[in-house]
Amino acid sequence: MKKSFCPSLRGLLLPAAAAMSSLVPVHAAPIAAPIAAPTCNAGTAASYVSLGSDGCQLGNLLFNNFVYTPTANPATLAIPGAAVAINPIPASFDEGFGFQIASGFAATAPGSFVDSVLQFTVSTRDGSAGLTGLSLNTNGTSTGTGLASVSENFCVGGTSTVNCATLRNISVQSVGGIGLNNSAILGGVARLAVSKDIIVSAGNSGTATTSLVDNQFSNNTVPEPATFALIGLGLGGIALARRRRAA
């Protein structure tokens, strides 16, 4: 039985190998080498802005093109970039940042507000469509007519949230039933452009504070379609060989 099985198995595997090779497109572009960048370290919004397009990396993700814009009423309440601490969250497959405002966002006088916009781009270092989701959390509090909120626009596959045809949004806030954490699921993309608007407003007769905002990005490596085909063909070949051996 062994002698009769071995030639037949060989005859089965050779055509399978040929079929596998035919599944790989001749014109397929090689996978890009991972982008080399320094590891993201604890810093400030100002220091991250200075990284420019080179950015920094966490696992398979590259974060770059940071822009920080503060405004407030009265203007003296504006939080400078050097006062916003950024701490990397190097969790495997869920990397991100914790944005901590040392002095805190605080609006206590009627009509006062503090508003800061932080923009950046996150992409997979190897160019694969590995970004599958993002999450947003804050510790904002408010009283009366006050409001503490973070509104995050993100452009799926783009380099800017301006004039983006694939723009989406997730928000968190201290009132209104939205809650202090939110998330979005993506179908798997290689890049996101993010614009995060952190604001506290006292309204006519309230208060609002925020001192911490966390943002994380779920990611994994998505196999190429040809890889799935090869796996399926291999499993099919094994099953067929077992049936022939049993016969």
C-alpha positions in Angstrom: 0.0 0.0 0.0 2.8 2.4 0.8 4.4 2.0 -2.6 1.2 2.5 -4.4 0.4 5.6 -2.3 3.6 7.5 -2.6 3.6 7.9 -6.4 0.0 8.9 -6.4 0.7 11.5 -3.7 3.6 12.9 -5.7 1.4 13.0 -8.7 -1.2 15.0 -6.7 1.3 17.5 -5.2 3.1 18.4 -8.4 0.0 19.8 -10.2 -1.0 21.5 -6.9 2.4 23.2 -6.8 2.1 24.3 -10.4 -1.4 25.7 -9.6 -0.1 27.5 -6.6 2.6 29.3 -8.6 0.0 30.3 -11.2 -2.1 32.0 -8.5 0.6 34.6 -7.8 0.2 37.5 -10.2 3.2 38.2 -12.3 2.6 41.9 -12.1 2.1 42.0 -8.3 4.2 44.8 -6.7 6.6 43.7 -4.0 5.6 44.5 -0.4 7.2 47.8 0.6 10.0 47.7 3.2 8.8 49.1 6.5 9.3 52.8 7.0 12.2 53.5 9.3 11.4 56.1 12.0 12.4 56.7 15.6 10.3 55.1 18.3 7.6 57.3 19.7 8.6 58.5 23.2 7.0 60.7 25.9 7.0 64.3 24.7 4.7 67.3 24.2 2.5 68.4 21.4 5.2 70.9 20.5 7.9 68.2 20.3 5.7 65.9 18.2 5.0 68.8 15.8 8.7 69.2 15.4 9.0 65.6 14.1 7.4 66.7 10.8 6.8 64.2 8.0 9.4 61.7 9.4 7.3 61.2 12.5 7.8 58.2 14.9 6.7 54.6 15.0 4.8 52.3 17.4 4.8 48.7 16.4 3.6 48.6 12.7 2.2 52.1 12.8 3.8 55.4 11.8 2.5 58.6 13.3 3.5 61.9 11.6 2.6 65.4 10.3 1.4 66.6 13.7 -0.2 70.1 13.9 -1.4 71.7 17.1 -3.7 74.8 17.2 -4.9 76.3 20.5 -7.6 78.9 20.9 -9.6 80.2 23.9 -11.9 82.9 25.3 -10.4 84.8 27.0 -7.2 84.2 24.9 -5.1 83.8 28.0 -6.7 80.4 28.7 -5.3 78.9 25.5 -3.1 75.8 26.2 0.3 76.0 24.5 1.8 72.9 22.8 4.5 72.6 25.4 1.9 72.2 28.1 0.2 69.2 26.4 2.0 66.0 27.3 1.9 63.1 24.8 2.5 59.6 26.2 2.7 56.6 23.8 0.6 53.6 24.4 2.7 50.7 22.9 0.0 48.0 23.3 0.5 45.4 20.6 -2.1 45.7 17.8 -3.7 48.6 19.6 -1.1 51.3 19.6 -1.9 54.9 20.3 -1.3 58.0 22.5 -2.5 59.5 25.7 -2.8 63.2 25.5 -2.5 64.7 29.0 -2.8 68.4 29.6 -0.6 69.3 32.6 -2.6 72.3 33.7 -5.9 70.9 32.4 -8.6 72.4 30.2 -10.8 74.4 32.5 -13.7 76.8 31.7 -15.4 78.3 34.8 -16.4 81.8 33.9 -19.6 82.5 31.9 -18.9 82.4 28.2 -15.4 81.1 28.5 -14.0 78.2 26.5 -10.7 76.4 25.8 -10.3 74.7 22.4 -7.3 72.8 21.0 -7.1 71.0 17.7 -4.5 68.3 17.2 -4.0 66.8 13.7 -1.8 64.0 12.6 -1.6 61.0 10.2 -1.4 57.4 11.2 -0.4 54.7 8.7 0.9 51.1 8.6 4.7 51.1 8.2 4.6 48.2 5.6 1.8 49.7 3.6 -0.6 46.9 4.3 -4.4 47.5 4.9 -4.0 46.7 8.6 -5.8 49.6 10.3 -9.1 48.0 11.5 -10.4 50.5 14.1 -9.9 53.3 16.6 -11.0 54.2 20.0 -11.4 57.5 21.9 -11.6 58.1 25.7 -11.6 61.2 27.9 -12.1 62.1 31.6 -14.1 65.3 30.9 -16.5 66.6 33.5 -19.1 69.4 33.4 -21.8 71.1 35.5 -24.8 73.2 34.6 -24.5 74.5 31.0 -20.9 73.4 30.8 -19.7 70.9 28.1 -16.4 68.9 27.9 -16.1 67.1 24.5 -13.7 65.6 22.1 -14.8 65.4 18.4 -12.5 63.4 16.2 -12.8 63.5 12.4 -10.8 61.0 10.5 -10.3 60.6 6.7 -10.1 57.0 5.7 -7.2 56.4 3.3 -6.5 60.2 3.1 -3.7 62.5 4.1 -6.0 65.4 5.3 -9.5 65.8 6.8 -10.1 68.8 4.5 -12.3 68.1 1.5 -12.2 64.4 2.4 -14.7 62.2 0.5 -14.4 59.4 3.1 -14.6 61.6 6.2 -16.0 60.0 9.4 -16.4 61.1 13.0 -16.5 59.8 16.5 -17.2 62.0 19.5 -17.2 61.8 23.3 -18.7 64.3 25.7 -19.7 64.9 29.3 -23.4 65.4 28.6 -26.0 64.5 26.0 -25.8 60.7 26.4 -22.8 60.1 24.2 -20.5 59.2 27.1 -16.8 59.4 27.7 -15.6 56.7 25.3 -16.4 55.8 21.7 -14.9 53.7 18.9 -15.2 53.0 15.2 -14.6 49.9 13.2 -12.8 50.0 9.8 -12.7 47.5 7.0 -8.9 47.5 6.9 -7.0 50.5 5.5 -3.4 51.6 5.2 -3.8 55.2 6.4 -5.9 57.6 8.4 -5.7 61.4 8.6 -7.0 62.5 12.1 -8.2 65.8 13.4 -9.0 65.8 17.1 -10.9 68.8 18.6 -10.7 69.0 22.4 -13.0 71.6 23.9 -14.4 72.7 27.3 -17.1 75.4 27.4 -18.8 77.0 30.4 -21.8 78.1 28.5 -23.9 80.7 30.3 -23.8 79.3 33.8 -21.6 76.2 34.1 -18.2 74.7 34.3 -16.2 72.1 32.4 -12.8 70.4 32.7 -10.7 67.9 30.8 -7.2 66.7 31.6 -6.8 63.4 29.7 -7.7 62.1 26.3 -6.6 58.6 25.0 -6.6 57.6 21.4 -5.7 54.1 20.2 -5.7 52.4 16.8 -6.4 48.7 16.3 -4.3 47.1 13.6 -3.2 43.8 12.2 -1.4 42.6 9.1 -4.0 41.6 6.4 -2.8 38.7 4.2 -2.7 39.2 0.4 -5.6 37.5 -1.5 -3.0 35.1 -3.1 -2.1 34.0 0.4 -5.6 33.0 1.1 -5.8 31.1 -2.2 -2.6 29.2 -1.4 -3.8 28.3 2.1 -7.1 27.0 0.6 -5.4 25.0 -2.1 -3.0 23.5 0.4 -5.8 22.4 2.8 -7.7 21.0 -0.2 -4.6 19.0 -1.3 -4.1 17.5 2.2 -7.8 16.5 2.5 -7.7 14.8 -0.9 -4.5 13.0 0.0 -6.1 11.7 3.1 -9.1 10.4 1.2 -6.9 8.6 -1.3 -4.8 7.1 1.5 -8.0 5.9 3.3 -9.1 4.3 0.1 
